[in-house]
Amino acid sequence: MKPMNKNKPNTVVIEPRILYYGNPVILLSTLNEDGTTNVSPLSSSWALGNNVIIGIGLEGKAYENMKRDPECVINIPSPELWEQVEQISHYTGKNPVPTYKQEMGYSYCKDKLEHNALTCIASYEVRPQRILECPLQLEAKVMGDRVPEHAPHFAIIETQVSKVHAHADILLEHQYIDPSKWSPLIYNFRHYFGLGERLGNNRRADV
Ligand SMILES: Cc1cc2nc3c(=O)[nH]c(=O)nc-3n(C[C@H](O)[C@H](O)[C@H](O)COP(=O)(O)O)c2cc1C
């Protein structure tokens, strides 16, 4: 890498509308009041040990569902599923649609997967169903939820993963995911990307 001159930084100060600097997309399954599954595309999530922390809008159906039934499935799509994600991106399971979402062009849809041909199947330990086509499906319980004072439209949800389902063809051996066979779908300033080539590995990488 070319050395940089700290006396002449190559930066400008900007005010971007969004700060989505590239996170994996998840399809979050939550339980509707009638026992069916709602699926919400999200990109604000990260793992801390066996916990996955999710950032979610308070006015969405997923939040309402998790407040009532504190469990979910974090389905993680691969890059080839980007169109299936985008096909349901203008729907909410919330009826009536909140005013601000109407203004953003959202409409109500109870069964979003009817519109993108993904398949729900039963989970093992939670009631929301998991999505068969997603190579990783994490069943989880909601352990905590906090609405930050400085960001009152969002909740930070803490989940604990209790069961991990992985497509057999992304595994190296039984307990290991092969990073050369698995890659997440990345949401990068509202554009979908896959991963590039492997650059190297951490000293603690499994293999
Ligand atoms: C790729 C993608 C990523 C998104 N990330 C988030 C997110 O991290 N948090 C959030 O609250 N909404 C996010 N959204 C918007 C939700 O999908 C949208 O609010 C949707 O209506 C939620 O569905 P629901 O109301 O049925 O839960 C994202 C949408 C897309 C397409």
Ligand as a Chemical Component Dictionary entry (heavy atoms), coordinates in Angstrom:
data_LIG
# 
_chem_comp.id                   LIG 
_chem_comp.type                 NON-POLYMER 
_chem_comp.pdbx_formal_charge   0 
_chem_comp.three_letter_code    LIG 
# 
loop_
_chem_comp_atom.comp_id 
_chem_comp_atom.atom_id 
_chem_comp_atom.alt_atom_id 
_chem_comp_atom.type_symbol 
_chem_comp_atom.charge 
_chem_comp_atom.model_Cartn_x 
_chem_comp_atom.model_Cartn_y 
_chem_comp_atom.model_Cartn_z 
_chem_comp_atom.pdbx_ordinal 
LIG C1  C1  C 0 -31.404 -5.089 2.096  1  
LIG C2  C2  C 0 -32.251 -4.395 3.122  2  
LIG C3  C3  C 0 -31.739 -4.113 4.365  3  
LIG C4  C4  C 0 -32.542 -3.496 5.337  4  
LIG N1  N1  N 0 -32.022 -3.294 6.584  5  
LIG C5  C5  C 0 -32.818 -2.883 7.589  6  
LIG C6  C6  C 0 -32.336 -2.846 8.924  7  
LIG O1  O1  O 0 -31.192 -3.161 9.201  8  
LIG N2  N2  N 0 -33.211 -2.452 9.898  9  
LIG C7  C7  C 0 -34.509 -2.128 9.624  10 
LIG O2  O2  O 0 -35.262 -1.814 10.554 11 
LIG N3  N3  N 0 -34.989 -2.152 8.351  12 
LIG C8  C8  C 0 -34.177 -2.537 7.337  13 
LIG N4  N4  N 0 -34.671 -2.618 6.058  14 
LIG C9  C9  C 0 -36.068 -2.214 5.803  15 
LIG C10 C10 C 0 -37.069 -3.315 6.173  16 
LIG O3  O3  O 0 -36.884 -4.451 5.356  17 
LIG C11 C11 C 0 -38.491 -2.787 5.968  18 
LIG O4  O4  O 0 -38.740 -1.836 6.975  19 
LIG C12 C12 C 0 -39.569 -3.854 5.971  20 
LIG O5  O5  O 0 -40.810 -3.248 5.696  21 
LIG C13 C13 C 0 -39.659 -4.601 7.286  22 
LIG O6  O6  O 0 -40.684 -5.563 7.176  23 
LIG P1  P1  P 0 -41.744 -5.789 8.346  24 
LIG O7  O7  O 0 -42.416 -4.458 8.629  25 
LIG O8  O8  O 0 -42.685 -6.814 7.793  26 
LIG O9  O9  O 0 -40.942 -6.275 9.525  27 
LIG C14 C14 C 0 -33.882 -3.166 5.052  28 
LIG C15 C15 C 0 -34.382 -3.443 3.776  29 
LIG C16 C16 C 0 -33.585 -4.057 2.829  30 
LIG C17 C17 C 0 -34.160 -4.367 1.479  31 
# 
loop_
_chem_comp_bond.comp_id 
_chem_comp_bond.atom_id_1 
_chem_comp_bond.atom_id_2 
_chem_comp_bond.value_order 
_chem_comp_bond.pdbx_ordinal 
LIG C1  C2  SING 1  
LIG C2  C3  SING 2  
LIG C2  C16 DOUB 3  
LIG C3  C4  DOUB 4  
LIG C4  N1  SING 5  
LIG C4  C14 SING 6  
LIG N1  C5  DOUB 7  
LIG C5  C6  SING 8  
LIG C5  C8  SING 9  
LIG C6  O1  DOUB 10 
LIG C6  N2  SING 11 
LIG N2  C7  SING 12 
LIG C7  O2  DOUB 13 
LIG C7  N3  SING 14 
LIG N3  C8  DOUB 15 
LIG C8  N4  SING 16 
LIG N4  C9  SING 17 
LIG N4  C14 SING 18 
LIG C9  C10 SING 19 
LIG C10 O3  SING 20 
LIG C10 C11 SING 21 
LIG C11 O4  SING 22 
LIG C11 C12 SING 23 
LIG C12 O5  SING 24 
LIG C12 C13 SING 25 
LIG C13 O6  SING 26 
LIG O6  P1  SING 27 
LIG P1  O7  DOUB 28 
LIG P1  O8  SING 29 
LIG P1  O9  SING 30 
LIG C14 C15 DOUB 31 
LIG C15 C16 SING 32 
LIG C16 C17 SING 33 
# 
